[in-house]
Amino acid sequence: MPQARTGVKLELSTQSHLLVVGLVGSFFLPLTLLAQSQPELLLTVTRTAAQQSRTPSPYIGSAMALLATFEDAGVLPPEGTPQANSIIKAVIQFQSAFLKSHDPAVQHFFLEAHRAKFGPRAEEIEASFRLTGWSADSFDAVIAAGHTANAWNADGLVEAFREFNIGKLDFDLLAQLYQQSTAALSTQGRTFHEVYAQRRREMPGAKSE
């Protein structure tokens, strides 16, 4: 039984890797591609990204680690389902928005999220995000900020996120997964941050220390 389970886990991780690579690669494509239906989007960007050696592996690795943490907690839907595809898209596109958007509303949301959560440590965590993408700390800060009163009423924020084909529904999906993951891992005597850190070390772009 354990052997069969390991095989399934490896297969799922490989499929997740391909989807994540494809969606990260989509950031280098015109944003009009994101208006396609979800299955067409996944096929298009996966094929294109396979030919793009410039895809930034640290950002792939951070997204994969986040998805793997959800999977370890038992809250990631089966591969290939519409909900799983939506989660992968949300993980990648929110990361892309915070990395690449020059819109003041997006940058204000991101910066204030870190300042509110981490105070004097905010700059250090923000700098790390820009180099390697999601960390458990950055994800935690963003989720907390999105739940604050009137967070989504900021001028231009919804429109700015819409350019990356994401919105409040996508955020709510990630927030729900974070809450479920935290609770599930807690029953195992582990924290979200611990599991993410372990998974991040296994993924592309991990720091070699």
Backbone bond lengths (Angstrom), bond angles and torsions (degrees), N, CA, C in turn:
res aa  C-N    CA-C-N  psi(-1)  N-CA   C-N-CA  omega(-1)  CA-C   N-CA-C  phi
1 M - - - 1.475 - - 1.528 113.53 -
2 P 1.358 120.50 -50.99 1.467 119.97 179.39 1.510 112.53 -58.71
3 Q 1.376 116.06 -34.79 1.456 118.78 -177.93 1.523 110.99 -66.08
4 A 1.344 116.13 -43.35 1.465 119.89 179.40 1.510 110.71 -63.73
5 R 1.339 116.59 -39.00 1.459 120.09 -178.96 1.533 111.01 -63.99
6 T 1.338 115.86 -39.11 1.458 120.02 178.18 1.509 111.10 -61.83
7 G 1.332 116.04 -40.85 1.458 119.96 179.23 1.514 112.06 -61.54
8 V 1.324 116.14 -41.77 1.463 119.87 178.44 1.516 109.99 -63.59
9 K 1.336 116.33 -41.98 1.458 120.66 -178.51 1.523 110.89 -61.18
10 L 1.340 116.48 -42.10 1.453 120.76 -179.50 1.512 110.10 -64.22
11 E 1.331 116.46 -41.81 1.463 119.88 -179.48 1.522 110.80 -64.13
12 L 1.319 117.16 -42.87 1.459 120.67 179.76 1.523 110.42 -63.80
13 S 1.326 117.22 -41.85 1.452 120.10 -179.52 1.517 111.24 -63.24
14 T 1.325 117.13 -39.05 1.468 120.70 178.25 1.514 110.86 -64.03
15 Q 1.316 117.32 -43.49 1.458 120.99 179.02 1.520 110.24 -64.39
16 S 1.333 116.85 -42.75 1.462 119.68 178.05 1.516 110.72 -60.72
17 H 1.336 116.47 -40.37 1.461 121.02 -179.81 1.514 110.25 -59.23
18 L 1.336 117.40 -46.78 1.465 120.58 -178.42 1.520 111.36 -62.89
19 L 1.329 116.64 -42.28 1.460 119.80 -179.62 1.525 111.21 -66.61
20 V 1.329 115.90 -40.93 1.457 119.58 -179.71 1.523 110.42 -66.13
21 V 1.336 117.38 -45.59 1.458 120.26 177.13 1.519 110.26 -56.20
22 G 1.322 116.65 -42.26 1.460 120.31 179.82 1.498 112.86 -63.43
23 L 1.321 116.12 -44.06 1.455 118.83 -177.26 1.512 112.43 -73.23
24 V 1.340 118.31 -33.95 1.457 118.94 173.60 1.516 109.64 -64.47
25 G 1.325 116.64 -40.76 1.454 120.26 177.97 1.512 112.05 -61.42
26 S 1.326 116.75 -28.20 1.465 119.47 -178.44 1.514 112.32 -64.65
27 F 1.360 116.45 -21.71 1.457 118.27 -179.83 1.521 111.66 -65.62
28 F 1.333 116.30 -23.52 1.452 119.98 -179.95 1.522 111.69 -87.53
29 L 1.316 117.12 -3.06 1.457 121.50 179.52 1.521 109.52 -97.37
30 P 1.347 118.05 162.71 1.463 119.58 176.23 1.516 110.85 -56.78
31 L 1.338 116.46 141.33 1.462 120.39 -176.96 1.518 112.56 -65.25
32 T 1.335 117.28 -15.83 1.459 118.69 178.63 1.517 111.40 -63.12
33 L 1.341 117.85 -24.18 1.461 120.13 177.11 1.520 111.50 -61.53
34 L 1.328 116.12 -28.74 1.450 119.37 -176.60 1.525 112.57 -71.37
35 A 1.310 116.26 -10.43 1.465 119.41 178.08 1.513 111.45 -83.26
36 Q 1.339 117.58 -8.51 1.453 120.21 178.60 1.515 110.00 -68.93
37 S 1.332 115.97 165.09 1.458 119.33 176.13 1.519 109.02 -66.58
38 Q 1.314 116.84 157.63 1.459 120.87 -172.71 1.524 114.04 -58.12
39 P 1.334 120.86 -47.71 1.462 118.57 179.82 1.518 112.56 -61.69
40 E 1.323 117.80 -41.40 1.456 120.76 179.23 1.522 110.73 -64.17
41 L 1.325 116.21 -39.47 1.466 120.90 178.67 1.521 110.36 -60.08
42 L 1.328 116.62 -48.78 1.451 120.16 -176.73 1.517 111.87 -62.33
43 L 1.324 117.12 -42.13 1.458 120.29 179.32 1.513 111.24 -65.36
44 T 1.335 116.41 -44.78 1.458 120.59 -177.01 1.511 112.09 -63.18
45 V 1.331 116.64 -51.07 1.462 118.60 -174.43 1.515 112.40 -72.36
46 T 1.343 117.70 -29.90 1.455 119.39 178.18 1.519 110.61 -64.93
47 R 1.346 116.43 -44.50 1.465 119.90 179.33 1.518 111.38 -64.83
48 T 1.337 115.44 -41.07 1.464 118.75 -177.87 1.516 111.19 -68.58
49 A 1.327 117.11 -44.70 1.464 120.72 -176.99 1.515 112.07 -64.72
50 A 1.334 116.96 -27.67 1.457 119.80 179.12 1.522 111.41 -62.01
51 Q 1.344 116.39 -22.77 1.456 120.84 -178.43 1.528 111.49 -100.15
52 Q 1.333 118.12 2.13 1.465 121.19 -174.70 1.514 110.85 -107.13
53 S 1.319 117.01 99.70 1.455 120.40 -179.28 1.519 111.60 -71.06
54 R 1.339 117.64 -14.88 1.454 119.62 -176.23 1.523 112.89 -85.69
55 T 1.346 118.77 1.49 1.459 120.30 176.81 1.525 109.38 -56.52
56 P 1.343 118.34 126.13 1.465 121.03 -173.50 1.518 112.29 -75.30
57 S 1.335 117.67 106.43 1.456 120.94 -174.81 1.523 114.53 -61.30
58 P 1.353 120.48 -31.43 1.469 117.00 177.32 1.528 112.33 -59.99
59 Y 1.329 116.96 -37.41 1.458 119.99 -179.69 1.526 111.30 -73.10
60 I 1.320 116.41 -35.32 1.466 119.54 173.32 1.520 109.10 -61.60
61 G 1.339 115.72 -47.60 1.458 120.23 -176.92 1.514 113.19 -61.52
62 S 1.322 117.16 -40.13 1.464 119.56 -179.18 1.527 111.23 -67.65
63 A 1.330 116.22 -39.04 1.466 119.62 177.56 1.522 110.90 -66.88
64 M 1.340 116.42 -42.91 1.462 120.25 177.85 1.522 111.22 -60.88
65 A 1.345 116.59 -40.73 1.459 120.13 -179.54 1.523 111.44 -63.95
66 L 1.322 116.52 -38.33 1.464 120.23 178.66 1.527 110.49 -65.30
67 L 1.332 115.89 -44.80 1.463 119.73 178.60 1.529 111.10 -65.03
68 A 1.329 116.66 -38.93 1.463 120.14 179.30 1.530 110.90 -65.50
69 T 1.324 116.92 -34.11 1.468 120.45 177.31 1.520 110.35 -65.95
70 F 1.337 116.46 -42.68 1.470 119.73 174.91 1.526 110.29 -59.78
71 E 1.340 115.42 -41.08 1.461 120.05 -179.11 1.533 110.95 -65.47
72 D 1.331 117.08 -42.14 1.468 120.97 178.49 1.528 111.30 -61.74
73 A 1.319 115.77 -32.92 1.470 120.19 179.55 1.527 111.73 -79.00
74 G 1.336 116.51 -10.28 1.462 120.43 178.79 1.513 114.41 80.10
75 V 1.352 117.04 22.65 1.467 119.24 -177.35 1.532 112.92 -113.25
76 L 1.332 117.61 -1.54 1.464 120.05 179.99 1.529 108.99 -83.14
77 P 1.344 117.85 124.86 1.467 120.32 -179.78 1.522 111.36 -63.53
78 P 1.334 117.76 165.02 1.470 121.14 -179.53 1.523 111.86 -57.88
79 E 1.334 115.92 146.33 1.456 121.73 179.31 1.524 110.95 -58.11
80 G 1.325 115.50 141.56 1.457 120.92 174.57 1.514 114.82 86.10
81 T 1.341 118.05 -8.04 1.460 119.67 178.29 1.530 109.19 -79.08
82 P 1.318 118.01 155.19 1.467 120.29 178.68 1.524 112.65 -55.61
83 Q 1.332 117.57 -38.00 1.465 119.53 -178.75 1.530 110.63 -68.13
84 A 1.340 117.20 -40.94 1.461 120.04 178.06 1.525 110.53 -62.70
85 N 1.324 116.89 -42.74 1.457 120.51 178.14 1.529 111.44 -62.13
86 S 1.323 116.22 -38.14 1.466 120.41 178.84 1.527 111.15 -65.52
87 I 1.326 116.47 -38.31 1.461 120.46 179.11 1.520 110.27 -65.95
88 I 1.331 116.47 -45.66 1.463 120.55 179.84 1.525 109.86 -60.83
89 K 1.322 116.15 -44.75 1.464 119.92 178.38 1.523 111.14 -59.80
90 A 1.336 117.51 -44.47 1.467 120.95 -178.03 1.527 111.48 -64.25
91 V 1.330 117.14 -43.28 1.467 121.15 179.08 1.527 110.64 -58.84
92 I 1.331 115.41 -46.90 1.464 120.54 -176.89 1.522 111.77 -71.40
93 Q 1.319 117.32 -45.82 1.460 119.81 -171.74 1.524 113.19 -75.35
94 F 1.333 118.65 -31.87 1.465 118.81 173.15 1.525 110.10 -67.40
95 Q 1.321 116.18 -40.91 1.460 119.14 175.65 1.529 110.49 -59.65
96 S 1.321 116.97 -45.29 1.465 121.06 179.67 1.525 111.91 -62.77
97 A 1.325 115.89 -40.44 1.466 119.32 179.90 1.523 111.21 -62.06
98 F 1.332 117.12 -45.45 1.457 120.07 -178.25 1.527 111.77 -71.23
99 L 1.314 117.33 -26.78 1.456 120.98 178.06 1.524 112.84 -80.90
100 K 1.325 117.19 -39.64 1.457 120.90 -165.69 1.519 115.86 -113.55
101 S 1.331 117.40 -21.82 1.462 118.15 -176.82 1.526 111.12 -71.29
102 H 1.332 115.73 134.58 1.464 121.10 174.84 1.529 111.21 -98.69
103 D 1.321 116.02 5.22 1.459 119.58 -178.90 1.530 109.80 -67.04
104 P 1.326 118.50 129.06 1.469 121.26 -178.34 1.528 113.69 -57.62
105 A 1.333 116.92 -34.00 1.464 119.61 -178.37 1.527 111.18 -66.27
106 V 1.317 116.95 -41.49 1.462 121.10 179.67 1.526 110.37 -68.11
107 Q 1.316 116.46 -45.86 1.459 120.02 -179.49 1.525 111.84 -64.56
108 H 1.338 117.09 -39.21 1.466 120.84 177.81 1.526 110.00 -63.40
109 F 1.324 116.44 -45.14 1.469 120.64 179.05 1.528 110.27 -56.91
110 F 1.333 116.27 -48.13 1.458 121.42 -176.43 1.532 111.77 -66.10
111 L 1.325 116.33 -47.05 1.465 119.96 -177.55 1.527 111.77 -66.34
112 E 1.332 116.23 -44.10 1.460 119.60 -179.56 1.523 111.50 -67.43
113 A 1.329 116.89 -32.01 1.463 120.49 177.34 1.525 110.34 -58.99
114 H 1.328 116.71 -43.65 1.459 121.15 -178.52 1.529 111.95 -73.73
115 R 1.315 116.49 -37.60 1.461 119.24 179.52 1.530 111.18 -66.35
116 A 1.326 115.70 -40.78 1.458 119.66 -179.90 1.530 111.60 -66.45
117 K 1.323 116.14 -34.64 1.470 120.27 -174.88 1.525 112.48 -86.80
118 F 1.335 117.11 -38.19 1.461 119.88 -168.63 1.522 115.24 -121.79
119 G 1.324 118.05 -4.88 1.454 120.26 176.49 1.517 112.64 54.73
120 P 1.337 118.22 -121.40 1.470 121.06 -175.63 1.528 113.98 -65.11
121 R 1.332 118.46 -17.73 1.469 121.17 178.54 1.520 112.62 -84.94
122 A 1.327 116.98 -4.65 1.460 120.85 -172.47 1.526 112.86 -58.17
123 E 1.332 117.32 -46.19 1.462 120.33 -176.83 1.516 111.99 -60.38
124 E 1.302 116.09 -42.07 1.465 120.91 179.95 1.527 111.26 -62.01
125 I 1.334 117.07 -43.19 1.457 121.63 -178.07 1.526 110.70 -71.06
126 E 1.339 116.57 -38.83 1.468 120.48 176.47 1.526 110.63 -62.33
127 A 1.320 117.01 -43.91 1.468 121.03 -179.23 1.524 110.50 -62.55
128 S 1.306 116.83 -40.10 1.460 121.08 178.34 1.531 110.64 -63.84
129 F 1.329 116.46 -40.87 1.468 120.63 178.89 1.522 110.46 -59.86
130 R 1.309 117.49 -43.32 1.467 120.46 -176.37 1.532 111.79 -68.22
131 L 1.312 116.39 -23.78 1.460 120.36 178.41 1.527 112.61 -85.87
132 T 1.320 116.41 -38.89 1.468 119.01 -170.89 1.528 114.85 -129.85
133 G 1.324 118.28 -0.43 1.464 119.60 179.41 1.522 112.74 86.98
134 W 1.320 114.90 -156.82 1.459 120.70 -174.54 1.529 112.66 -50.09
135 S 1.318 114.67 139.09 1.455 122.78 161.72 1.526 105.19 -124.90
136 A 1.314 116.51 166.68 1.464 118.86 177.40 1.523 110.39 -61.24
137 D 1.338 116.49 -36.31 1.463 120.43 179.66 1.527 111.63 -65.06
138 S 1.332 116.95 -46.98 1.464 120.28 -179.77 1.523 111.17 -63.46
139 F 1.328 116.04 -42.36 1.459 119.63 179.83 1.524 110.18 -63.08
140 D 1.309 116.46 -43.64 1.456 122.13 178.26 1.530 110.96 -59.18
141 A 1.346 116.29 -44.75 1.462 120.85 -178.48 1.526 111.38 -64.37
142 V 1.318 116.60 -42.88 1.462 120.84 -179.50 1.525 110.95 -64.94
143 I 1.326 116.38 -44.09 1.467 119.75 179.70 1.525 110.62 -62.21
144 A 1.323 116.88 -43.64 1.474 120.41 179.15 1.517 111.08 -62.84
145 A 1.326 116.85 -42.02 1.470 120.63 -178.51 1.525 111.69 -65.70
146 G 1.322 116.51 -37.15 1.462 119.60 -179.33 1.503 113.93 -68.68
147 H 1.333 115.89 -15.59 1.462 119.92 179.41 1.528 112.67 -95.18
148 T 1.323 117.64 -4.81 1.464 119.21 -179.30 1.525 110.76 -72.78
149 A 1.327 114.97 155.96 1.464 120.45 -177.88 1.524 110.62 -60.11
150 N 1.311 115.52 132.48 1.474 123.80 175.94 1.529 114.47 65.25
151 A 1.338 117.65 13.89 1.468 119.83 -179.21 1.523 111.39 -56.69
152 W 1.316 116.29 -39.09 1.469 120.19 -174.93 1.526 112.34 -89.89
153 N 1.333 116.16 4.17 1.458 119.72 176.84 1.523 112.66 -95.11
154 A 1.333 116.50 -0.81 1.464 119.59 179.80 1.516 110.64 -61.20
155 D 1.328 115.91 138.77 1.467 121.12 -177.10 1.522 111.21 -56.80
156 G 1.316 115.34 123.21 1.452 121.45 172.49 1.518 116.02 83.51
157 L 1.339 119.00 -6.06 1.459 119.97 -174.95 1.526 111.86 -67.02
158 V 1.313 117.01 -47.77 1.465 120.30 -178.87 1.521 110.46 -61.35
159 E 1.331 116.23 -43.31 1.465 120.37 179.86 1.526 111.47 -64.67
160 A 1.323 117.11 -39.11 1.471 120.74 -179.44 1.520 110.97 -66.14
161 F 1.320 117.15 -41.71 1.460 119.97 177.84 1.529 110.80 -68.00
162 R 1.327 116.19 -31.49 1.463 119.56 -179.11 1.524 111.44 -61.47
163 E 1.334 117.73 -28.23 1.461 120.87 177.19 1.523 111.55 -63.73
164 F 1.326 116.56 -20.81 1.461 121.26 177.95 1.531 111.43 -104.09
165 N 1.320 115.23 14.22 1.462 121.87 176.79 1.533 112.56 62.24
166 I 1.332 116.42 35.52 1.462 121.62 177.91 1.525 109.49 -134.89
167 G 1.314 115.28 162.05 1.457 120.15 179.83 1.516 110.88 -161.89
168 K 1.321 115.32 -162.35 1.463 120.60 -175.43 1.530 112.10 -63.03
169 L 1.316 117.93 -35.94 1.459 120.16 179.20 1.530 110.88 -63.10
170 D 1.326 116.13 -39.16 1.467 119.99 177.83 1.532 110.25 -66.85
171 F 1.332 115.70 -40.87 1.464 119.60 177.53 1.530 110.41 -62.28
172 D 1.329 116.57 -45.55 1.467 120.31 -178.70 1.527 111.21 -60.76
173 L 1.331 116.50 -35.07 1.462 120.64 177.75 1.530 110.54 -63.32
174 L 1.342 116.66 -45.84 1.461 119.97 178.58 1.532 111.74 -66.87
175 A 1.329 116.02 -38.88 1.465 119.56 179.74 1.530 111.08 -63.18
176 Q 1.325 116.18 -40.01 1.460 120.56 178.33 1.535 110.61 -64.34
177 L 1.329 116.34 -42.90 1.458 120.41 178.56 1.536 111.14 -62.90
178 Y 1.323 115.70 -39.98 1.464 119.85 179.80 1.528 110.49 -63.02
179 Q 1.315 115.54 -44.74 1.467 119.98 179.44 1.528 110.55 -63.32
180 Q 1.334 116.01 -45.56 1.466 120.15 -179.50 1.527 111.15 -65.23
181 S 1.336 116.50 -41.26 1.464 120.65 -179.50 1.522 110.89 -63.95
182 T 1.327 116.09 -45.44 1.456 120.78 -179.29 1.527 110.68 -59.20
183 A 1.329 115.89 -44.12 1.466 120.50 -179.56 1.523 111.21 -67.18
184 A 1.341 116.88 -44.25 1.467 120.72 -177.86 1.523 111.58 -65.31
185 L 1.324 116.73 -44.14 1.463 119.99 -179.24 1.531 111.62 -68.30
186 S 1.322 115.55 -31.91 1.465 119.80 178.39 1.520 111.39 -61.58
187 T 1.322 116.83 -36.84 1.469 119.97 178.57 1.522 111.38 -67.89
188 Q 1.347 116.56 -18.88 1.469 121.11 177.24 1.533 111.63 -93.82
189 G 1.328 116.33 2.85 1.455 119.92 -178.90 1.514 113.35 77.70
190 R 1.347 116.83 22.40 1.463 121.32 -179.44 1.526 109.19 -125.51
191 T 1.323 116.36 160.69 1.457 120.50 175.95 1.516 109.58 -110.70
192 F 1.327 116.03 159.24 1.459 121.64 177.93 1.527 109.85 -58.82
193 H 1.329 116.51 -43.45 1.458 120.91 -178.23 1.526 111.87 -62.59
194 E 1.322 117.27 -40.78 1.462 120.86 179.86 1.519 111.62 -64.71
195 V 1.329 116.27 -45.74 1.464 120.27 -178.23 1.524 110.29 -67.35
196 Y 1.333 116.14 -41.40 1.465 118.45 178.68 1.530 110.54 -61.70
197 A 1.319 117.30 -44.34 1.464 120.97 -178.85 1.525 110.83 -59.90
198 Q 1.321 116.20 -41.52 1.465 119.87 178.23 1.522 110.55 -64.46
199 R 1.319 116.50 -46.90 1.467 121.09 -179.36 1.525 111.47 -64.23
200 R 1.331 116.64 -36.95 1.468 119.52 -178.29 1.523 111.03 -63.96
201 R 1.329 117.06 -34.86 1.470 120.72 179.25 1.518 112.30 -66.38
202 E 1.340 117.05 -20.76 1.456 121.22 -178.26 1.517 113.17 -90.78
203 M 1.329 116.72 -8.02 1.461 120.74 -170.64 1.530 112.66 -102.67
204 P 1.341 116.97 167.06 1.483 120.45 178.63 1.518 111.66 -57.37
205 G 1.335 115.60 142.73 1.459 120.78 175.70 1.498 114.96 80.84
206 A 1.361 117.35 10.00 1.463 119.51 178.53 1.519 110.17 -67.23
207 K 1.331 115.94 146.26 1.465 120.06 177.52 1.521 109.62 -68.96
208 S 1.302 116.66 134.25 1.462 120.81 176.74 1.517 108.66 -95.77
209 E 1.302 115.26 105.69 1.466 120.70 -177.03 1.527 109.25 -122.72
